[in-house]
Structure formats: structure tokens, C-alpha cells
Amino acid sequence: TTSSSSLSATRRETVEIFGSSVASTLAGLILLTGESQPASAAATGQEEEFNELINVLKVRSDENKEANSNYAMRADKLSSRDFQDVKTRRPKLIIVSTSKGDKIFTKEEFTTLDRDGKIKTEYGTRQKQGGGDMKDYNDITYTLLE
């Protein structure tokens, strides 16, 4: 799809910028220490992992090269189809009341706490059109049980 290829282009540019700065930092570190090999095995492992990541990203970039160039040639670069996933890219944050005040949890943290039975869900009430009360599912209060 064109939207995923456009994101790949952006990621590729970011990784290339990041990769060149990390590579220059490693080269500077080697020059300063006077050693041709990093001092610790952990640094060597991190460097190998970084090189593996760069190779994977280069392969992905080569695979998407034509799609990225076609995307760059489009006239409607800021069309609505490029922003359809904006709601899913935004992090989901949920406010939960605690005894010390409100606390913000990510969706994953909230789900874990809810499954463990540590979250109490309370719904507000509103008036029915003909009179009487009913649950208001838009007015939700989450409380952390301690």
C-alpha cells in the first residue's frame, strides 16, 4: 500500500540519520581510545545488533524503493488518505482516579490492571426522555482499588 510505503520512507530517513550519527560516534570513540576493537563484549554485541538492524532496514528500503519514488511524485501529498490512521497512531491514555489524585495509564497498563480486578468502573446517570434515570455510558469513572 502507498501509505505504508510512505511511512517506510520516513522511517528509512530517520534510521539513516540516526545510523550515521551512531557510526560517527563509534568511530570517534575508537579514535579516542586508540583501540581497534570496543573495550567490552557488550559493546560488540550491541554493535552487531545495530548492524543487523541496519541491514534489515536497508533490505526493506530496497524493496520499497519503487513505491517510495512513486509516492514522492504524487501531486496530492497531503491528502486525507495519508492521515486516516492518525487516531490509531496516537497513544491511548486513560485517566484513573486514585486516593492520591488522578493518574494516567497507557491502554496496556489499564488493561492489565483491569484484568487483575484492580480497576472499578462506575457509570454516571442521566435522565430518560420520558423521565426516570438510566446509565450514561459516556460518563465513565475509573477508580484504582488499593
Steps between C-alpha positions, in 0.01 A plus 500: 500500500613853440444624855721229648768567240493869589550414864785271402666790321474717808633224725783433257607864501488512880699180538757616244548826691515317832725231358751747360521687832548175694762379254692828526476486880639144502779604264583796725498273805740258334731789404496642854570168670764400247354151479383336183245287691238622754615450858220271615312204358171679567599781265589245232162329543318832475698591190417167334132544589509854360665379176236227467225761543659723237524207255132410553398861447715530187335188352155640581599833346618332180174304480294819533720716276259514206192555718677779686605673180143474364369644826744790479374586152134528608332838470272455804764431767284642778181317413262360761603141427841575650338598828233230534698312763568805720268370773672162513849656509411717797579335835194395699510649849238440768451710814437298817404649838713393797500593869788743430340660194465409134760291320545442127554146370572373151241267350722196564555591868129566546404167341741312728366671813140445387556128440660472845182649650673817622279741303142584598283638220214735590250641254318827548124540475284720283134567456298308243295704260174384660635532855697263722870423528719289275872419478705749303770299322671822390563604862747236620713529813780251558626459858816316604431261787789488744 
